[in-house]
Amino acid sequence: MTSNKLKEFLDKVKELQDDKQAVELQHKKGKLTAKERLRYLLDPDSFTELDAFAELQSNEIGAKKSSRDGVIVGYGTIHKRPVYVYAQDFSFMGGSMGEMHNKKIADVIELALKTGCPIIGLLDSGGARIQEGVEALDTGGRIFQLNTLSSGIIPQISAILGPCAGIAVYSPALTDFVFMVKKTSHMFITGPEVIKTVTGETIDFEGLGGAFAHEKSGVAHFVADNEKECMDMIKALLAYLPQNNLENPPHNSNDNALRDTKRLEYIVPEDPKKTYDIKEVVNEVFDKKSFFEVQGNFASNIVVGFARLNGDVVGIVANQPKVLAGCLDINSSDKIARFVRFCDCFNIPLINLVDVTGYLPGSEQEHNGIIRHGAKVIYAYSEAIVPKISLVMRKAYGGAYIALVSKEMGFDKVLAWPSAEIAVMGAEQAVSIINRDEISKNTKAKDEIVKEYAEKYLNPYVAAKLGKVDMIIEPRNTRIALVKCLEMMLAKREKRPAKKHGNMPL
């Protein structure tokens, strides 16, 4: 009798959940349903649903009751490694976040935290359920608190697969990585309709919260062409991450550790004024086809991402000479600091490829707080206790040298090519200050003075004599040298003074 009742109940639930009209409407918008998303993301037959019988509690709202209350939660595997997931169902009250809806999400995040598994949210929601009032808001607060408690303990990933409005945007903003899909993904605190009601101003929806806007603002880390590509990107990212902060990233060796990198001599011009693409350097040095870039279209004067070096996962921070000469500015400082702190949380060694003249000058940068933002880079590296290796390829000047290279600030190994220039500033600028009087009397002497200054002060041998550079290597030996450095540093242990937390210059 009991099993008959259960079958009856499940049949009724299935009927409510497989509403053909709702499925067709979702497909017309270019979106998958919540169940289709889970089916594509997770390993076949690995999903176990939790809280399937939870439903809208109020009888006064007037909505047709349904199990799940607009969100599917549970666990499964990706690459045979366990993950917890939740997928909002837009077909039920626009995926709005009510009391039970929020409770289910909070509960599954808490389970992920307890078991040390990544949590993945597939978001498609119009925001807080207005009809439920304070209950909807308050349970949203529990989600945000759990996102914060989970930060640095388990990887948290959010995929925006439709609208994500109001209180719905804060949870993904608290997670480690945000994925969006072109045309169908939107994030906004206040929608166009509300803005028009309050201010009378008409706002372009795409310009307000579309994927492109958030990719440029740095809110979105990855933007995919469609939902399936988005899921594939999430799977690819997880292959570089540990399950939690107590584990190391998965090892996967598919390249020769002793492979030389002689192509670097052709990729990187000897003339320090000529540009090149740092991504070519990354692809030459690290394991073949292993580079996975993060925030590729935000602050592109800096390149960050994951790669493997002799099978070990590393985080790469590299100046991009093609854009703003690879200088550090406000946005790139934020980009570096956030990435460095993530790597430090999850035991991922850091390798810097340095070719930088300094922080970007100009009144706009100064007025918008380059000092405060630039300090984030220094703070993040100083705080990090994972292995930190820095390679100076051409230039490392001034404050940017300290932030990206300095052994006194905590870098474990510093390498340099013979062509590297390490100094407070470039030779021409230095000579213009130091030898100002001499040059004003004899302008023809400037070139000779610049040459003498460069030979005397800018070469890496000066820094090496002072113990500021550990190794000077030929470009062709870059991969071999980095592999050996990383091997020796993987067992690094470093303790810091006990404290609640630092006060990062946010």
C-alpha positions in Angstrom: 0.0 0.0 0.0 2.8 2.4 1.0 4.7 1.8 -2.3 1.5 2.4 -4.3 1.0 5.8 -2.6 4.7 6.6 -3.3 4.2 5.6 -7.0 1.0 7.7 -7.2 2.8 10.7 -5.7 5.8 10.4 -8.0 3.6 10.0 -11.1 1.8 13.2 -10.1 5.1 15.0 -9.6 6.5 13.8 -12.9 3.4 15.1 -14.7 3.9 18.6 -13.1 7.6 18.6 -13.9 7.3 17.5 -17.5 5.1 20.3 -18.7 5.5 20.2 -22.5 4.5 23.8 -22.9 7.1 25.0 -20.4 9.8 22.9 -22.1 8.9 24.3 -25.5 9.0 27.9 -24.2 12.4 27.3 -22.7 13.7 25.9 -26.0 12.3 28.8 -28.0 14.4 31.1 -25.8 17.5 29.1 -26.8 17.8 27.6 -23.3 17.8 24.1 -21.9 15.5 23.0 -19.1 16.9 22.5 -15.6 16.9 18.7 -16.0 18.5 18.9 -19.4 21.3 21.0 -18.0 22.0 18.6 -15.2 21.9 15.6 -17.6 24.6 17.3 -19.9 26.8 18.6 -17.1 27.1 15.4 -15.0 28.5 12.0 -15.8 25.7 9.7 -17.2 23.4 8.2 -14.5 25.4 9.8 -11.7 22.8 12.3 -10.4 21.0 11.8 -7.1 18.3 14.3 -6.3 17.7 15.7 -2.8 14.6 17.5 -1.4 12.5 16.5 -4.4 9.3 16.8 -2.4 9.8 20.4 -1.1 7.1 22.7 -2.3 5.7 26.2 -2.0 4.3 26.6 1.5 1.8 29.4 1.1 -1.7 28.8 -0.1 -2.3 32.5 -0.7 0.1 33.1 -3.6 -2.2 31.4 -6.2 0.6 29.5 -8.0 0.1 25.9 -8.9 2.0 23.9 -6.3 4.8 21.7 -7.6 7.5 19.7 -5.9 10.9 21.2 -6.0 9.6 24.8 -5.7 11.5 25.9 -8.8 15.0 24.4 -8.1 16.5 20.9 -8.5 19.3 20.1 -6.0 21.5 17.1 -5.5 24.9 15.5 -6.2 26.6 13.6 -9.0 30.0 13.2 -10.6 32.1 15.1 -13.2 35.2 13.2 -14.5 34.1 10.6 -11.8 34.8 13.2 -9.1 31.8 14.1 -6.8 30.2 17.5 -7.0 27.0 19.1 -5.5 24.7 21.0 -7.9 21.6 23.1 -8.0 19.6 24.1 -11.1 16.9 26.7 -11.0 13.8 26.0 -13.0 12.5 29.1 -14.8 9.3 27.3 -15.8 8.1 27.5 -12.2 7.3 31.1 -11.2 10.2 32.3 -13.3 12.7 30.5 -11.1 11.9 33.0 -8.4 13.7 32.5 -5.0 11.2 31.8 -2.3 11.6 30.4 1.2 11.8 26.7 0.3 13.7 27.4 -2.9 16.4 29.2 -1.0 16.4 26.7 1.8 17.1 23.9 -0.7 20.0 25.8 -2.2 21.5 26.7 1.2 21.2 23.1 2.3 23.0 21.7 -0.7 25.8 24.3 -0.3 26.1 23.3 3.3 26.4 19.6 2.3 29.1 20.5 -0.2 31.0 22.3 2.5 30.7 19.4 5.0 31.8 16.8 2.5 34.6 18.9 0.8 33.1 18.9 -2.7 32.8 21.6 -5.3 29.4 23.3 -5.6 28.0 24.3 -9.0 25.0 26.6 -9.4 23.0 26.7 -12.7 21.1 30.0 -12.3 18.0 31.0 -14.2 15.9 33.3 -11.9 13.9 36.5 -11.9 15.1 37.1 -8.3 13.3 37.2 -5.0 9.8 35.9 -4.9 7.9 39.2 -4.2 4.8 37.4 -3.0 6.7 35.7 -0.1 8.1 39.0 1.3 10.7 38.8 4.1 10.9 35.0 4.1 12.3 35.1 0.6 14.8 37.7 1.5 15.9 36.2 4.8 16.6 32.7 3.4 18.6 34.4 0.6 20.8 35.7 3.4 21.6 32.2 4.5 22.8 31.4 0.9 25.2 34.4 1.0 26.5 33.4 4.4 27.2 29.9 3.2 28.9 31.1 0.1 31.2 33.2 2.3 31.9 30.4 4.7 32.7 28.0 1.8 35.0 30.5 0.2 38.6 29.2 0.2 37.4 25.7 1.4 35.6 24.3 -1.7 35.6 25.6 -5.3 32.3 27.5 -6.0 31.1 27.8 -9.6 28.1 29.7 -11.0 26.7 29.5 -14.5 24.2 32.2 -15.4 21.9 30.6 -18.0 19.1 33.1 -18.2 18.1 36.2 -16.1 19.8 36.6 -12.8 18.1 39.5 -11.0 18.0 41.3 -7.7 19.1 39.1 -4.8 20.0 36.3 -7.2 23.1 38.1 -8.4 24.9 38.3 -5.1 25.4 34.5 -4.6 27.3 34.1 -8.0 29.3 37.3 -7.2 30.5 35.6 -4.0 31.6 32.5 -5.8 35.0 31.8 -7.4 34.0 31.7 -11.1 31.1 33.0 -13.1 30.1 31.6 -16.5 27.7 33.3 -18.9 26.2 32.6 -22.3 25.9 35.1 -25.1 22.5 36.5 -25.8 20.6 34.5 -23.1 22.5 35.4 -19.9 21.7 38.6 -18.0 22.8 39.8 -14.6 21.4 43.0 -13.0 20.6 44.4 -9.5 17.7 46.4 -10.8 15.9 45.5 -14.1 15.0 47.9 -16.9 11.3 47.9 -15.9 12.1 48.9 -12.3 14.6 51.6 -13.4 11.9 53.1 -15.7 9.3 53.0 -13.0 11.6 54.8 -10.5 13.5 57.2 -12.7 11.5 57.3 -16.0 14.7 56.4 -17.8 14.6 53.7 -20.5 17.7 51.4 -20.3 18.9 48.9 -22.9 18.5 45.4 -21.4 21.6 44.0 -23.2 23.8 46.9 -22.3 22.6 46.8 -18.7 23.3 43.2 -17.8 24.3 41.1 -20.9 27.1 38.7 -21.0 29.3 41.0 -23.0 28.9 43.9 -20.5 29.9 41.7 -17.6 32.8 40.1 -19.5 34.2 43.6 -19.9 33.4 44.7 -16.3 35.1 41.6 -14.9 32.0 40.1 -13.3 32.0 37.2 -15.7 35.1 35.0 -15.9 34.0 33.0 -19.0 31.4 33.6 -21.8 30.2 30.8 -24.0 28.4 30.8 -27.3 25.7 28.4 -26.0 24.7 26.4 -22.9 26.4 23.2 -23.9 29.7 25.0 -24.6 29.3 26.6 -21.1 28.9 23.2 -19.5 32.0 21.9 -21.4 34.0 24.9 -20.1 32.9 24.1 -16.5 34.1 20.5 -16.9 37.4 21.7 -18.3 37.9 24.1 -15.4 37.2 21.4 -12.8 40.0 19.3 -14.3 42.5 21.8 -12.9 41.0 22.2 -9.4 41.2 20.1 -6.3 38.1 19.0 -4.5 38.8 21.3 -1.6 41.6 23.2 0.2 43.0 20.1 1.9 43.8 18.4 -1.4 46.2 19.0 -4.3 45.0 19.5 -7.9 44.9 16.4 -10.1 48.2 15.5 -11.8 48.1 14.7 -15.5 51.4 14.4 -17.4 51.4 14.4 -21.2 54.6 16.2 -22.2 58.3 15.8 -22.0 59.8 17.6 -18.9 63.2 18.0 -20.7 61.8 19.5 -23.9 63.7 22.7 -24.8 62.0 25.9 -25.6 64.3 27.4 -28.3 61.3 28.9 -30.1 61.3 31.5 -27.4 64.3 33.1 -29.1 62.1 33.9 -32.1 58.9 34.7 -30.2 60.4 37.3 -27.9 62.3 40.1 -29.7 65.6 41.2 -28.3 64.5 44.9 -28.8 62.6 45.7 -25.6 60.5 48.2 -27.5 59.0 45.5 -29.8 55.9 43.7 -28.8 54.9 40.0 -28.9 52.1 37.8 -27.7 52.8 36.4 -24.3 50.3 33.5 -24.9 52.8 32.1 -27.5 55.4 32.0 -24.7 52.9 30.3 -22.3 52.0 27.7 -25.0 55.7 27.0 -25.7 56.8 26.7 -22.0 54.0 24.8 -20.4 52.6 21.4 -21.2 51.1 21.3 -24.7 47.5 22.3 -25.0 47.2 22.7 -21.2 46.6 26.5 -20.9 43.2 27.4 -19.7 42.8 31.2 -19.6 40.7 33.0 -17.0 39.0 36.4 -17.7 40.6 36.6 -21.2 38.6 39.7 -22.3 39.0 41.6 -19.1 42.1 43.7 -18.4 43.9 42.0 -21.3 47.2 43.7 -20.5 47.6 40.9 -18.0 47.1 37.2 -18.8 46.1 34.8 -16.0 45.0 31.2 -16.1 45.8 27.6 -15.3 48.2 25.3 -17.1 50.3 22.2 -16.3 54.0 22.0 -16.0 55.3 18.4 -16.2 51.7 17.3 -15.2 51.4 19.6 -12.2 48.7 22.3 -12.2 50.1 25.9 -11.9 48.6 29.3 -11.9 50.1 31.7 -14.5 50.3 35.5 -14.2 51.9 37.1 -17.2 52.3 40.6 -18.6 50.9 41.0 -22.2 53.2 43.4 -24.1 50.6 43.7 -26.9 48.3 45.6 -24.6 49.4 48.8 -22.7 52.9 47.4 -22.9 51.9 44.9 -20.2 51.7 47.7 -17.6 49.7 47.2 -14.4 46.5 49.3 -14.1 43.4 49.3 -11.9 41.6 46.5 -13.6 44.6 44.2 -14.1 45.6 44.7 -10.4 42.1 43.4 -9.4 42.4 40.6 -11.8 45.8 39.5 -10.5 44.9 39.8 -6.9 41.7 37.7 -7.1 43.4 35.0 -9.2 46.5 34.8 -6.9 44.3 34.5 -3.8 42.2 31.7 -5.5 45.4 29.7 -6.3 46.7 30.2 -2.7 43.4 28.9 -1.3 43.6 25.7 -3.4 47.3 24.8 -3.3 48.1 25.8 -6.8 51.7 27.1 -7.3 52.1 30.4 -9.0 54.5 31.2 -11.9 54.9 34.8 -13.1 56.2 35.6 -16.6 57.4 39.2 -16.2 57.9 41.9 -18.8 56.7 45.1 -17.3 57.7 48.8 -17.1 55.6 49.5 -14.1 52.2 50.7 -13.1 50.3 52.6 -15.8 50.8 56.4 -15.3 48.2 59.1 -15.8 45.7 61.3 -13.9 42.8 59.0 -14.7 44.5 56.0 -13.0 45.5 58.2 -10.0 42.1 59.7 -9.6 40.4 56.3 -9.7 42.7 54.8 -7.1 45.6 53.0 -8.8 47.5 53.1 -5.4 44.7 51.3 -3.6 44.1 48.8 -6.4 47.9 48.3 -7.0 48.3 47.5 -3.3 46.0 44.5 -3.8 48.6 42.8 -5.9 51.3 43.3 -3.3 48.9 42.1 -0.5 47.8 39.0 -2.4 51.4 37.8 -3.2 52.7 38.7 0.3 49.8 36.7 1.8 50.2 33.6 -0.5 52.1 30.7 0.9 52.0 28.4 -2.2 55.3 28.1 -4.2 55.9 31.4 -6.0 58.3 31.4 -9.0 59.0 34.5 -11.1 60.8 34.6 -14.5 62.0 38.0 -15.7 62.1 37.9 -19.5 62.8 41.5 -20.5 61.9 44.3 -18.1 61.0 44.5 -14.4 60.9 48.1 -13.3 59.9 50.0 -10.1 56.9 49.0 -8.1 55.8 46.4 -10.6 59.2 44.6 -10.0 58.5 44.5 -6.3 54.9 43.2 -6.8 55.8 40.5 -9.3 59.4 39.5 -8.6 60.9 40.7 -5.3 62.5 37.9 -3.2 62.3 40.2 -0.2 58.5 40.2 -0.6 58.3 36.4 -0.6 59.0 35.0 -4.0 60.7 31.7 -3.6 62.6 31.5 -6.8 63.5 34.2 -9.2 64.9 33.4 -12.7 66.0 35.8 -15.4 67.0 35.7 -19.0 70.4 37.3 -19.9 68.5 40.1 -21.7 66.5 41.0 -18.5 66.5 44.5 -17.2 65.8 44.9 -13.5 65.8 48.5 -12.1 63.8 51.4 -10.7 63.1 52.6 -14.3 64.4 52.3 -17.8 67.8 53.7 -18.8 66.6 56.7 -20.7 64.3 57.9 -18.0 67.0 57.3 -15.3 69.7 59.2 -17.3 67.3 62.1 -17.9 67.1 62.5 -14.2 70.5 61.6 -12.9 72.5 63.2 -15.8 70.2 66.1 -16.5 72.9 68.8 -16.3 75.4 66.9 -18.3 72.9 66.2 -21.1 71.7 69.8 -21.3 75.2 70.9 -22.0 75.9 68.1 -24.6 72.7 66.5 -26.1 74.8 64.2 -28.3 76.3 62.5 -25.2 72.8 61.1 -24.1 72.9 58.0 -26.2 76.4 57.0 -24.9 75.4 57.7 -21.3 72.2 55.6 -21.7 74.2 52.7 -23.1 76.7 52.9 -20.2 73.9 53.1 -17.6 72.2 50.1 -19.1 75.3 48.0 -19.1 76.3 49.0 -15.6 72.9 48.8 -13.8 70.1 47.1 -15.8 71.6 43.7 -16.6 70.5 40.7 -14.4 74.0 40.0 -13.2 73.9 43.0 -11.0 70.8 41.7 -9.3 72.2 38.2 -9.2 75.4 39.4 -7.4 73.1 40.9 -4.7 71.2 37.6 -4.3 68.0 39.0 -5.9 68.1 36.6 -8.8 68.7 32.9 -8.2 69.3 31.7 -11.8 70.1 33.3 -15.1 69.0 31.0 -17.9 68.9 31.0 -21.7 65.4 31.2 -23.1 65.8 27.7 -24.7 66.2 26.2 -21.1 63.2 27.9 -19.7 60.9 24.9 -19.4 63.6 22.7 -18.0 64.5 25.2 -15.4 60.9 25.9 -14.3 60.2 22.2 -14.0 63.2 21.7 -11.7 62.3 24.7 -9.6 58.7 23.5 -9.3 59.8 20.0 -8.3 61.8 21.4 -5.4 59.1 23.8 -4.3 56.1 21.5 -4.3 56.7 20.3 -0.7 57.0 23.9 0.6 55.4 24.6 4.0 55.1 28.1 5.5 53.4 29.3 8.6 52.0 32.7 9.2 51.2 34.5 12.5 47.7 33.5 13.9 45.1 36.1 13.3 41.4 36.4 12.4 42.1 37.8 8.9 44.0 40.6 7.3 42.5 43.9 6.1 43.1 43.8 2.4 42.9 47.3 0.7 39.6 46.7 -1.0 
